[in-house]
Amino acid sequence: MYVDEDKVKIANNVSIVDYLQSIGEPLKSEGNGYYRHRDHDSLVVNDRKNFFSWNSQGVSGNAVTYLMNMYDMTFQNAVLKINEDIGQYKINKHERKEPVYPLTFDYKVKEVKTTENIRHYLIKDRKIDEEIVNQLIQADYIVEDIYKNVVFKWKEKGEIIGANLQGTVIIPEEKRIRPDRPYFKHVLPTTKEATFNGFNISKGYPENLYFFESPIDLLSYLSLKRHELRNCKLISMDGLKQQTVLATIKRVREELKEYNRDISSIKLCVDNDAAGLDFIKKMESYQYKRIDKNLVDIKTDIPYLPKGEVKWDWNNELKSIRSFKKKHESELSCKMLG
């Protein structure tokens, strides 16, 4: 059966939430643009990105893929059904919505005095250096909330301007919004000006900039290289965000001007995977022009990808090194006892 390209394009670009609701699919809103199927707990629809993930079945995609997997349709029949349904119902084409930013940042976090859960998660599970964790807790950069989440505070001149929430309890696979994300993650909405700040840590003058995909990767890198780092700023992008890199460079440039200093180096310390390498490729042509007219290229520092792996981040690297050292120490101890 032949289906013309125009019909395929229409079906591929239909708003998946509008379409599924129009044909009576039982979706319940979970906030922040996510919907969950009432009859299939592991099926989650992302309105903002216009796709679904059915975790228990290991499938994801658009409205066409949904019909093919939920109702065992062929590609052609799914495309034709969507086009026919569009003729009967008022269904919108999916359009990327412009983000809406609050005028002020509202720190809606219920903190608790204990740090037992976040310490266990960061030190025991993620293998972050204990001294670093203690220092961040003492400096009020990380706290625990009532849901046992790690709260990573974004600070500027001592003021909280944003925050990440990182879960410490593993989510059952069928309940996950993303099958590859076992822990709860959330970035609190903040002002347009602060959105591209991210969780960050400075050591001395921020002349050397290091960009990471998450706070955990940032702390993992710091755990591995803390004694090598001088006059630096480590920044979490919460993903791969060119805007965060450019906004940070602009902000730090102004900050350093007060001390007659300038940016010396810029490094992307992203994951060693397809997305990370693609981001590096997009950014590699950028050059920062210093006040003295010298140019600073964007460099990379990514972990080596072990054989058989398709993704490796700085936390994988940290845990691998810690595990190797522990095994080596155990073997050495056995030899000494023998």
C-alpha positions, 0 to 999 in steps of 0.5 A: 500500500502506497502512502504519499509523502504529504500524508506521512509528514502530517502524521509524523508532525501531529501533536501526540497528546492532542491526537491520543486524547481525541481518539479516547486514549486514557491519559492523565497529566503528571505536570511539566508536560508529561502524561501517563497512560491510565491502563499502562503505567510504564507508558509516558507521553512527553508533550513538549518533545512530542513523543511517547516512551513505553518502558515495559515494551522498550519502544518510543516514538511519535503518534504513528509509532504509538498506533503501530505498537498499541494496535498492531498497525502497519506503518501505512495504516497508522499514517492513513488513520491519523490523516482520517482522524484529523479530518474528523477532529480539530487536532493541532500540528505540534509546535515547539512552545516558547519557554515561559520564565517566572519573573522571580525565582521561588525556592519551593524546597522543604529542606530537612536537617538530616543529610544522611540520605544524600551523603549515602547516595553521593559518597557510597553510591556515586563514590564522590569524595567525602571531603568534597561532599562535607564542604558543600554541605557546610557551605550550603551548596547541597541540602536534603529535602523531605523526599530524600532528594539532593538539592544542588543550589545555584548561587550567585553572590551568595543568593540562591537563583536556581536549583537541581533536584536529584533523587536518591531512591531508584524508581521502578522501571515501569514508573520511569518517565525515561527508561534510561533514567532510574532516579528522579531529576528536576530543575526548578523554574527560574528567571530568564537571566538565571536559566543558563547559570546551572549548578557551579563551583569556583576555585580562585579566579574563574579563568579556566572554565569546565562544562559538564552535563550534570552536577554528579559529573561535575563532582565526579570530575572534581573528585578525580582532579581536585588537586590539579584544578587552579583558578577555575569554575566548574559548571553543570549545563543540565544536558548539552546547552550551548546557551549555558556555555555562551552565557557563562563566558559572557558573565565570567568575562565581566567578572574577571574584568574587575581584577584585570584578568581574562578567561584562559581556557574553556573545556567541554567535559561531556559524556563520551557518547553520540550526543556528547560528541555531536555537541563537541562538533557543534562547539569546536568552531567557537573561539573566545577573543580575549581583551588582549586579542588572543584567541582561546579555542574550546578544548575537550576532556572526556573519559575514555570509552571502554570496549563494548560500551556506547556511553561513558560519563565522568561518574562511570569513570570515577566509579571504575577507578574506585572499584579498580583501586579497591580490588587492587588493595584487596589483592595486595592485602591477600598477598601480604597475608599469604 
